[in-house]
Amino acid sequence: MNKIESRGNNEDSLAGRRVRILNFSGQVVASGILMSDDDDNVVMGKKLGGEYYEVSILIAHDPTASLFIKDADRKNMNDAVGSQIIWFREYVEVEDN
């Protein structure tokens, strides 16, 4: 597993890569796909900036894990399966190929 590092331009974008989503304790709570690392994208009402990635959640390994950023329809990982959310960059790991 490798921590994803912030990328400054599109040539280095990791969009489309499979990722693991971690909680604050470092436990894997979901798996998904990194959709965007573009600092200017706005997702769930927040600009990604240097703080977040946009991820599509495919599998909730811990369905009750609380989302860092919630909205009216999504409060936990189970709610987020099949949708795109934002997650702190430091808690997203790229899966090894």
C-alpha atoms as one frame of an Amber mdcrd trajectory, in Angstrom:
protein
   0.000   0.000   0.000   1.211   3.454  -0.848  -0.005   6.762   0.478  -1.223
   8.972  -2.321   0.663  12.216  -2.622  -0.954  15.432  -3.768  -0.445  16.112
  -7.433  -0.091  19.563  -8.876  -0.966  18.906 -12.517  -3.068  16.593 -14.657
  -0.076  14.631 -15.987   0.405  13.193 -12.512  -3.288  12.671 -11.755  -4.187
   9.426 -10.033  -7.830   9.607 -11.147  -9.152   6.176 -12.058  -6.927   4.282
  -9.607  -8.379   1.812  -7.108  -8.064   3.058  -3.536  -8.643   2.059   0.064
 -10.509   4.468   2.317  -9.220   4.624   5.905 -10.744   5.919   9.120  -8.821
   8.056  11.620  -7.440   4.864  13.211  -5.975   3.716   9.892  -8.445   0.860
   9.411  -9.829   0.195   5.916 -13.521   1.111   5.941 -14.190   1.072   2.181
 -12.752   0.456  -1.267 -13.345   2.590  -4.293 -11.971   4.550  -7.210 -10.254
   7.919  -7.013 -12.382  10.118  -9.276 -10.588  13.444  -8.931  -7.545  14.994
  -7.335  -8.220  18.379  -8.977  -7.943  21.030  -6.267 -10.607  23.166  -7.996
 -13.369  20.504  -8.083 -16.355  21.042  -5.792 -17.946  17.882  -4.355 -20.583
  17.673  -1.617 -20.472  21.468  -1.450 -16.749  21.622  -0.649 -13.783  22.531
  -2.816 -11.265  19.679  -2.853  -8.338  22.043  -2.417  -5.280  20.303  -1.027
  -7.312  18.601   1.674  -9.685  16.144  -0.056  -9.999  13.645  -2.904 -13.219
  12.799  -4.692 -13.768   9.045  -4.447 -16.442   6.692  -5.724 -17.298   4.117
  -3.058 -17.626   0.562  -4.396 -17.509  -1.581  -1.254 -18.189  -0.640   2.369
 -15.994  -2.891   4.528 -17.430  -1.151   7.607 -20.959  -0.079   6.581 -21.501
   1.840   9.832 -18.311   3.926   9.523 -19.263   7.586   9.721 -18.447   9.835
   6.785 -16.083  12.735   7.494 -18.343  15.005   5.422 -22.046  14.187   5.513
 -24.977  15.437   3.464 -28.755  14.980   3.595 -28.624  11.493   2.045 -25.279
  10.108   3.193 -24.210   9.695   6.805 -22.196   6.442   6.777 -20.279   4.219
   4.345 -23.320   2.083   3.572 -25.153   5.219   2.396 -22.184   6.148   0.194
 -21.873   2.884  -1.768 -22.418   3.637  -5.444 -21.894   7.375  -5.034 -19.063
   9.862  -5.009 -17.933  11.510  -1.789 -14.960  13.508  -0.574 -12.392  12.048
   1.805  -9.314  13.486   3.471  -6.281  12.863   1.250  -4.175  11.562   4.115
  -6.708   8.737   4.655  -6.748   7.472   1.058  -4.295   4.778  -0.067  -3.726
   3.630  -3.625  -4.056  -0.137  -4.078  -1.011  -1.991  -5.339  -1.307  -3.257
  -8.900
